[in-house]
């Protein structure tokens, strides 16, 4: 999955802050069917939208590929990323998951 965020060299792309258009698209992409997930994500954006990097936004998009129930289970630490989607058990996704959990 390729994110629609500012382009640049690899390191520039990863550390760049998501622009307003990219952030708007990401917020739309993050809309969920479970109210609990929407509340967690809403708090996440209130706290981190001004500093969210392209790398973090891409990892968040990967989390959004999870089903609503799996996303909630991972967020609440009832299941690990390895249990629900082993390929997502990586540093950037874990970082964003940690950021989501700060809002509990």
N, C-alpha and C positions, 0 to 999 in steps of 0.2 A: 504494500500500500504506500503510495507516494503522497506526502502531505503537500498542501498548497500554501507554502510559506515562503518568505523572502529567499531569493536565490543568492548564492555567493560561493566561495570556495568551501570545501568540506568543514574546516574548523570555524570559518566565519558563519556558515549556515547553522551550525550546531549551537553557537553561543549567541546568535542574534536573537533579540526579543521579537516575539510575534507581533506583526503590525495589526492595525485595527481591523482591516479586512479579513486577515487570517484568523484573528481572534473571533470575529463574528461568525465565520464559517465553522470554527471549532465548537463554539457554543451551540450552534444549530446541530452539529454532529453529535454532541453529547446529550441531547435530549433523550430521556429514557421513559420506559413504561411504568416503572415502579417509582412511586413518590419518594421513597427513602433514598434511592439513587439520585434523583433530581435534587433533593435537599443537600446531599453531600457534595454534589458537583457544583451547585449554586454557591455554597460556602467556599469551595475551592477557588472558583473564579473571583469571588469578592476579595479573597486574600492574595491571590497570585497573578491575576490577569495583567497587572502592570509590569511584572518581572518574568513572565513565562517565556522560556526560550523555545526555539524551534525544536530542539532535541526533546524537551519535556512535552511539547505539544504533540510531537509524533508518537511518543510513548503513550500519552493519554489517548490518542486515536486508537492505538493498539488495544488498550484496555476497553475501549468502547466496542470492540468486536466481540467481547464476551456477552453471553446472554445476561439479562437483567438479574436473574437469580445467582449466577456465577459471580457477577460483578459485586453484588451485595455480600455474598459469602466471602469473597476475597477481601473486600473492604473491612468487614467485621472480623477477619482472621478466623473464620470458621473453616476455611479451606485455604491452602496455599496456591500460588500461581502455578506451581509444578503440578498440583492435583487437577486444576481445571484446564490449563493450557501450557504445557511444558515449554513450548518455544517462547512464551512471554516471560519466563522466569529468568530475567536478565537485569542488569544494573539500572538501565534507564527507566524501565517499567517499574522496578522496585522503588526507585527514587520518587516517581510520580505517585505511586501507591502510598508511600510514606507521607507525601504532601497532602494527599486526600485524607489520610487518617489524622492529620494534625487538626483537622476541623471538627473532629467528633466532640 
